[in-house]
Amino acid sequence: MNKFLLILALMFSLILAACGGDETTDNTNTNDTTTNNEEEQHEEVSTDENVSESEMGTLTVNYKNEDLAISHEAGPMSLTLNAVQVATLEVSDDYKESFENQDTVTVVTINMTAKNSTEDTISFYPDQATLVTDTGQQVEADLWYSGSVGGDFLGAVTMEDDVVWILKHDENIKNLTLHVSGPHDENFETIAEDFKLEVPLQ
C-alpha cells in the first residue's frame, strides 16, 4: 500500500483512534471546579476526538454508528452493514486535484461483511454499490479508496472491509440508500435479484 492509500485508510477507517487518552487540558483555573467548567472540558475533548489531521487535510466525523447491523440475504450470499460513518474532509491544497479541486467533500464509509454460505464459486460485488442520498446525490463506490469486499467467492468465504463514497459537501444528509447488484454464478447466471438497503443517519 503506497503512502497515499495508507493516509486514506487511516483517515477514512471507521475505527478511528481515540484521542482522549493522549490529550491534556489547560488547568490554569485549578481552583474553579464548577460543574459548568467540567462539562465544557468534557465537550471539548469529545469534539477533538472527532477531528483528525493529516497532510490530506482535516477530517471531521459528523455521524458514526458502529452498531448498524443491517443484513440482507441474496441467494447463497449474505451482506451485513456493520457500521457507517459520515465525515467532512477539508482538503489541503496539495490534494485538491485528487478530489476534483473541491475545497470540502463529504466522505461516507460503510464497514460491511459479505459471506458465501455454499461451496460454490459465487461472484458478488457489494463494494461496487451505488449510494443515493435523501438530498439527491448519487455516487458510485470509490474503489481506489475502498477495501475489498467483493469479487469471486471461492466457496464458503467471508470478506469484510470498509467501502468509501466521496460526495459533494453536504451536511444535510439524513438517509442513505445502498443499491447492490445481485450475485451470479460461474456461468454468469443471476442467482438473486438486485436489492437496496436503507441506512438512516439519525
C-alpha positions in Angstrom: 0.0 0.0 0.0 1.6 3.3 -1.0 1.7 6.4 1.2 -1.4 8.0 -0.4 -3.5 4.9 0.2 -2.2 4.5 3.7 -3.2 8.0 4.6 -6.7 7.4 3.1 -7.0 4.2 5.0 -6.1 5.9 8.3 -8.5 8.9 7.7 -11.5 7.1 6.3 -11.4 4.0 8.5 -14.4 3.5 10.8 -12.2 2.6 13.6 -10.7 6.0 14.3 -8.1 6.1 17.1 -9.5 7.6 20.3 -7.5 10.8 21.1 -9.0 11.4 24.6 -6.3 9.4 26.5 -3.4 11.3 24.9 -4.8 14.8 25.2 -4.1 17.2 28.0 -6.2 20.1 29.2 -5.3 23.6 30.3 -5.9 23.6 34.1 -4.9 27.3 34.6 -8.0 27.9 36.8 -7.4 24.9 39.1 -9.4 26.4 41.9 -12.5 26.7 39.7 -14.2 23.3 39.9 -17.7 24.2 39.0 -19.9 21.8 37.1 -20.1 24.1 34.1 -16.4 24.1 33.6 -16.2 20.3 33.9 -19.0 20.0 31.3 -17.2 22.4 29.0 -13.9 20.5 29.2 -15.7 17.2 28.5 -17.4 18.7 25.4 -14.1 20.0 24.1 -12.5 16.6 24.4 -15.4 14.9 22.7 -15.2 17.3 19.8 -11.4 16.8 19.4 -11.9 13.1 19.2 -13.9 13.5 16.1 -11.2 15.5 14.3 -8.1 14.1 12.7 -5.4 16.0 10.8 -3.1 14.8 8.1 -1.3 16.1 5.0 -4.6 15.5 3.1 -6.5 18.0 5.3 -8.8 17.9 8.2 -11.4 15.1 8.6 -14.3 15.8 11.0 -16.6 13.0 11.8 -20.2 14.2 11.7 -22.0 10.9 12.4 -21.0 7.4 13.3 -23.0 4.3 14.2 -20.8 1.2 14.9 -23.9 -0.9 15.7 -25.7 -0.7 12.4 -26.4 -4.4 11.9 -28.4 -4.1 8.7 -28.5 -7.5 6.9 -29.8 -8.9 3.6 -29.8 -12.5 2.1 -29.3 -12.6 -1.6 -29.5 -16.3 -2.6 -26.5 -18.0 -1.0 -24.8 -14.7 -0.2 -25.4 -12.6 2.8 -24.4 -8.9 3.2 -24.3 -7.2 6.6 -23.6 -3.5 7.0 -21.8 -3.3 10.4 -21.1 0.4 10.8 -21.5 3.7 9.0 -19.5 7.0 9.3 -20.2 10.3 7.6 -17.4 12.9 7.7 -16.4 16.2 6.3 -12.9 16.5 4.7 -11.4 19.9 4.3 -8.9 19.2 1.6 -5.4 20.6 1.8 -4.1 22.4 -1.3 -1.7 19.6 -2.2 -4.6 17.0 -2.5 -7.3 19.1 -4.1 -6.6 17.7 -7.5 -7.4 14.2 -6.2 -10.9 15.5 -5.2 -11.8 17.3 -8.4 -10.4 20.6 -7.0 -13.1 20.7 -4.3 -12.2 22.5 -1.1 -14.5 20.4 1.0 -16.1 16.9 0.4 -18.3 14.6 2.3 -16.9 11.1 2.9 -19.3 8.2 3.6 -17.7 5.0 4.9 -19.6 1.8 5.5 -18.0 -1.3 7.0 -19.6 -4.4 5.6 -19.3 -8.2 5.6 -20.2 -10.4 2.7 -20.4 -14.2 3.1 -20.9 -17.2 0.8 -22.9 -19.9 2.6 -22.1 -22.6 -0.1 -19.0 -24.3 -1.5 -19.8 -23.0 -5.0 -18.0 -20.1 -6.6 -20.2 -17.0 -6.5 -19.5 -13.6 -7.9 -20.8 -10.7 -5.7 -19.7 -7.1 -5.7 -21.2 -5.1 -2.8 -18.1 -2.9 -2.8 -19.3 -1.5 -6.1 -22.7 -0.4 -4.8 -24.2 2.8 -5.8 -25.1 5.2 -2.9 -28.1 7.6 -3.1 -28.7 10.3 -0.5 -32.0 11.8 0.5 -30.6 15.1 -0.7 -30.4 14.0 -4.3 -26.8 12.9 -4.7 -25.9 9.6 -6.5 -22.4 8.3 -6.4 -20.5 5.1 -7.2 -18.3 3.4 -4.6 -14.8 4.7 -4.8 -12.8 1.6 -5.5 -9.4 3.4 -5.2 -10.1 4.4 -1.6 -12.2 1.3 -0.5 -11.2 -2.0 0.8 -12.1 -5.2 -1.0 -15.5 -6.8 -0.1 -16.3 -8.3 -3.4 -15.3 -10.5 -6.3 -15.3 -14.2 -6.8 -16.1 -16.0 -3.5 -14.4 -19.4 -4.0 -16.6 -21.4 -1.7 -17.6 -20.6 1.9 -15.6 -17.4 2.0 -16.2 -14.3 4.2 -14.9 -10.8 3.3 -15.1 -7.7 5.5 -13.7 -4.2 4.9 -14.6 -0.5 4.6 -16.2 0.9 1.4 -15.9 4.6 0.7 -18.0 7.1 -1.3 -16.9 10.6 -1.9 -19.7 13.1 -2.3 -20.1 16.8 -2.8 -20.1 18.5 0.6 -23.5 18.1 2.2 -24.3 18.5 5.9 -28.0 17.8 5.5 -27.9 14.1 4.6 -30.3 12.2 6.9 -30.7 8.9 5.0 -28.6 6.7 2.6 -29.9 4.1 0.2 -27.4 1.5 -1.0 -28.1 -0.1 -4.3 -26.4 -3.5 -4.7 -26.3 -5.8 -7.7 -27.3 -9.4 -7.1 -24.8 -12.2 -7.2 -24.2 -14.6 -10.2 -22.7 -18.0 -10.6 -19.7 -19.2 -12.7 -21.9 -19.3 -15.8 -22.9 -15.6 -15.2 -26.4 -16.7 -14.4 -28.1 -14.3 -11.9 -29.0 -16.2 -8.7 -30.6 -13.4 -6.8 -32.1 -10.1 -7.7 -30.6 -6.7 -7.2 -31.5 -5.1 -3.9 -31.3 -1.9 -1.9 -30.6 -1.2 1.8 -31.8 1.9 3.7 -29.3 3.4 6.1 -30.7 6.0 8.5 -28.3 8.6 9.9 -30.2 9.6 13.0 
